[in-house]
């Protein structure tokens, strides 16, 4: 039975600050943990420190009177900067943590490195990697698209390559694969803590790692040897029972959970999977589930260490890590009796394949009801394109199962009716499925194999088959399906599902086809039913690494120069933001009152704008151009109160800035959901914004705004959003900013009496200094002066 239920809320606060006498130490034997096991096969001097983690955890256990801990708590508390004195209360305390690693994708790495350069250090303090995966546009196929990307993005790749060499960062060249697949194959390890400048960093939870998506400024803190701050998450437990079979896949678990929790149900929480059903899922399948946890707003998702993870570590030439994890295994899962803030139970034996969408990843429909939903909602019935791969579903298992379905169709003399594309997650996956024949099957089936990169999943798709503005349906095994996300066409109805259903429905070319019950016609017109997919979780011949695409930093970095042209249109050395003037902001305009869903795609679009991710002024020309103005129901058309004329949002913001006028944005629920891109916070700051005032925020975006010296504020009474008019003027009482206290906003309607609205915030004392100094980076520079 599929159900949700709330467990009794226990007291998860700190019960004592000093160790209790005779309290139990960590369950792992410290002597067995005193080993030198490398974190990965690429870096010689970076080791897994289970001994330190065990010691930290023992201190915290004693302070918490040995109450049972969830697995998520164990990882976080074992990485505390100060385990003796850190206040700990789930959902309340701000934890200061020491991550094991930092990972950056190329689009966000540019800004992160530009910020790090201003810190004046000669090397990153923590192990770090950069991965070139976002800037490759899907056009003609893998080799041609990669060659074109290397030419177009040469300036950016040269900058990243030289900066990585200069600052002791591992560099994965274009064509290596998608950051999250590379992390899973090379760097993730059970019990580790990773932060990454991409919202799907939680993919590494498939190997029992606490991997959290952050903005670039957070990554800079860790690279500069500062502790990383995270509000102690609540923990949502998902208990899995039963066993998947037939057409059901790991993707269906997260599609079901997304339907239960919605896009904001996981906000402020870690989703922790457990129960007997876990052991029937492959490590890469667990990664799929954790990856798409970003779509429910979760801080991260993770699975406990088990034999499936050990098998994957062994297959990727990291047996020593798997063996070491077995020594620490008792603390790589939840304690018996651990309590969750919410508990969801899913019986895998009864779980149906799901399709989620369109336009939001939490609109979950089981396959048995999908055809009916298509008719009822008037969704375009013909399936124009089916796309498999991406960081969510590009494992060997995914590709093998998809190829088995394609081969079944080919054996009956038929191919894909819809356009069909395949995105391998990494060069290792591409090379392995080329060797083992799945790639040839997909090509015979009519598929186009794209580069080992993000491609259509993030809007890097030069789509030609449908004119922009034409209603149509596409089906993918990706994670996100917001309006215009994949192809820039707001009329495209994008649905997400498993690779299995994508391949099957591509054969039929229709959203009405259900492979579990419906038949197809073979080349002779005879009806047949597709066999359920099959495929190995791991390649029997081992993985083929393919081409070597890794660049290690040189041992002597003193002569390396970072390549940034002062005349570049794609890279711009940053100037510090101005500090707060110490005054309240009075009589300032609302730049836009955004209505409905306002994701980071609406605030700072990807696609063609990715090329400006290293140039703050140029990319700011896309600020909020996708947000819907409540004044007129249109995008990118707002009134300039100084002229009375309507113009593009960035143009009006620039005009206000030139005239010395600060401004605010008013937003709806879960403002800033989606990608971790900090450009969505940098751009409003750069163009003169003071505050973003919403009903609620997505976690990463709220933190990003704070880091850049802006005020993310929420209506204490959500209904106050409705009282605001786009042409109101407001006073923001910045001088009232204090921990745990509201801020007053005075609203001056164009016609009517002024009134006051109380706004909440989540600033702590150090974060208030960010605002006062103009940004977190300014605060860091001030401390080091």
ABEGO torsion letter per residue (X at the ends): XBBBBBBBBBBABBABABBBBGBBBBABBAAAABBBBBABAABAABBBBAAAAAAAAAAAAAAAGGBBBBAAAAAAAAABABAAABBBBBGABBBBBBBABBBBBAAAAAAAAAAAAAAGBABBABBBBBBBAAABBBAAEAAAAAAAAAAAAAAAAAAAAAAAAAAGBBBBBBGAEBAAAAAAAAABBBGBBBBBBBAAAAAAAAAGBBBBBBBAAAAAAAAAGBBBBBBBBBBBBBBBBEBBBEABBAAAAAAAAAAAAEAAAABGBBBBBBEAAAAABBAAAAAAAAAAAAAAGBABBBBBBBAAAAAAAAAAGAAAAAAAAAAAAAAABBBBGBBBABBBBBBAAABBBBBBOBGBAABBBBAAAAAAAAAAAGBBABBABBBBEEAABABAAAAAAAAAAAAAAAAAGBBBABBBBBBBABAAAAAAAAAAGAAAAAAAAGBBBBBBBAEAAAGBBBBAABBBGBBBBBBBABABABBGAAAGBAABBBBBBBAAAAAAAAAAGBAABBAAABBBBBAAGBBBBBBBBBEBABBAAEBBAEBBABBBBBABAAABBBBBBAABAABBBBBBBBBBAGBBBBGBBBABBBBEBBBAAAABBBEAAAAAAABAAAAAAABGAABBBAAAGBBGBBBBAAAGBBBBAAAAAAAAAAAGBBBBBBBBBGBGBEBABAAAAAAAAAAGBABBBBABBBAAAAAAAAAAGBBBBBBABAAAAAABBAABBBBBBAAABBBGBBBBBBBBBABEBBBBBBBBBABBAAAAAAAAAGEAAAAAAAAAX
